[in-house]
């Protein structure tokens, strides 16, 4: 009853629309010049009681939706850390949608289940985890952190998934950087620890968590009768891409018997490159890691990944049955995460990694880091512009002399060609550029620098 007589024809036509969009993705404005009111007027309609020819819907998609969509894949999209999905990743997404697998258990997607297990194994190998490790693919970093902390809670307080944590005698405390992502606050609240039990530790001049302050916070909580439970290290803060000293933090976690989670949703992909491995030194010591394939692995959203050094902790936290963990039992992902019905995020990740290979992906990440450092070095040479930090990954924050007023004016002026974002770093308004796009060339970086020089020169005259 729901089969479309001309399905093949419609599929070809929609494919042509997508192909044209991909060919022109780096031309014209990155963000459409429109308002929410304009969009509501263009798109809102009453609930359709009668159907329409799919060809009409495709035309509407082509004429109304595409022109009013942000070109995340554009080489000049240098704003938030949403990297351009690779074309191999897009093919993988189409392939996955076409077969519509829901691998919560083996029978719901036999191939998808095994591919996910293999992809998790690949990820674990990249981060130096051994065979007893495991994980699951989720929507993104927010759910990765939530999933990891749920596993950590069960490992630290066995049985707490069943009985809760209301009756524990010594409340648990968690520790992270003041520059940590807001998803950590959400996870801590959802899991019942209480946001006021999350300690936001100060950072050093490089925006890394201050190690001495971290240990002092832990010692103080112990004196207050609290139980330090977990440290959440940052591997790429969302604003400036800072990476905490994971090696030193792991020593502290070990000293106090704490769980170490590394939030590498953004910067974890740096593990692909030689320089990135140095930046992430010690990450293999973490009990759990978040990393987003939909960032520096260039897979279409949504594709997040949580890795746990010992996969039994995931099973113990999320198993739906009564059977105890069995290392040799086949994996059913229903027992390793929060979701039941879930799409396969493995097929598109598998498709992209197999198409490009780790060596090519690492070259792209290396180049992103290279042009980031180049951009930062050139910014320091421009009169009237200040570099606010030394970049570690792919983000650069800078400010014009007149700060908020001038920064905002620049963002408006440049938006015809480049999309950068406003930011606030340690109370200072600034402009943020993030070079994590495989299409961005050095020539385009130079063009952006030219516009910054010109804008600074013209406005300094006033």
Steps between C-alpha positions, in 0.01 A plus 500: 500500500789737567714388208565773246444392141780727376737442793804438276429817306458706815819357648695597187350850503579556867851366440549759225393776740755384760774466239445860385503622860829322566659643184418856607539464874789746533347776286282785622403580858561238765202605713182604315392860548159433648304526823291258701192703402592462133541124545169462679322692226668289231465155656217485756178341373199318638514126564465329159204264501547400135830401344691658214724367226851444645636694201332812639663443839841457337448828314399672823811360669713631213340846486424573866716283725839487328533878442418555867742245648837578655785360290681312775707329232624829353875558507423836661292362786746579782258537787389232745673164519271330251735370236412455136362149439718319250344380179583138588323556831196634313496188283512292817209698647293446186586129505393474864171684446430281199508179704371655826671282760426530873779298666382490859554125473657268247182399318397864452815554296748213477749675271451838671564344842826338394612813311439707815702258709781522245487882485510517882804271487667732249432800722633322806816406309558863399484606865724220628225293665532121519262217410298515824391853406171574331251772427199608305416755230256768610366835377795713612719623782214587736362146503854357499580677826163406652555135403856493632410660833214253542749216456741672740230535766421127482871410514557728801178403679407148386123456502425874486324462165241289682487664844587860418738724693266676743614298797877524465662641811764711327381700196707460185692788348618548141765732359548671168638816348326837509521482121320165478201449273150557639405141418699392807273708726198338334637148545583560865150631560323221311696227681401633840840615625376859516655785304620661823724195553688574178813700578602744225875529546696803379725493195855608426623746236449235231137440613588155632369389838739614776645180646584645844153651535344169400680309773419767758129474413514122543683524833254760627201282410652201679537715814133594467401131504421482127613226258697619197370278224588615150720742308384608156798622300461712189652394169402805303294762682213628289622860494874488445574131449719468812610152608558428867818329623344154489816326619516702823126475557516121465762493777264692729206274412710196582625652825146560629336194346285704262352437156655702218282593205646697208253716311659482157180564305679780314873446535507121530528473123846651530610146587514443123802727460854480630480843662159413641635187670751722682223741605290211632786330685369272773148461361539121495502514883144634513221272619271639230526729199250695293582569135277616216550341156276781373776748580861420405415171329274696261197271536151657462314580821392330717799279585646503850702229671559405862788266578551324834825333595307205645172442317351307793427838661271597212324164521458520877346847470268444204421129474128426465524142625612319813797312352838605630758637261664234285813603312431239232129574450404668170431871536144631480518879512171524689709390802779754450324834480191709568306457175286206394392581145805663345627569153831360387770765523763240419428452130581861403806500729617169353436628147708816556792331679521222241477744207771739619712294735654633820806639321294737283281607791813569707637719220185713509519540879871586477421764236218645713741536793766645268274773357367575849852575624577695183186711547584568867858600417378742232238649733779595743660710226192715433487843666180551693425129539582283802540124513337379824668160527748266340294240312540132582249347262302689235336800671637855509350785704602856417372850564519843342606795714148634551392154614125428492398784266774436246481121526127502425544744213766275349278191525223683316733631231666167431182290506449537124800273450600335832307377800682548831341521843503745791641361824585600853830375638557562870264796495641654184289532185679366195473338158553127462617318190515120492696326225362148507367485146667274244405739217664812647816592308795715598396743227167551677678548832713769336188666359349509849822646640493764227148601605606517867799722412285728286227528764751576776679761289180677395354508849819613672478822301176598671 
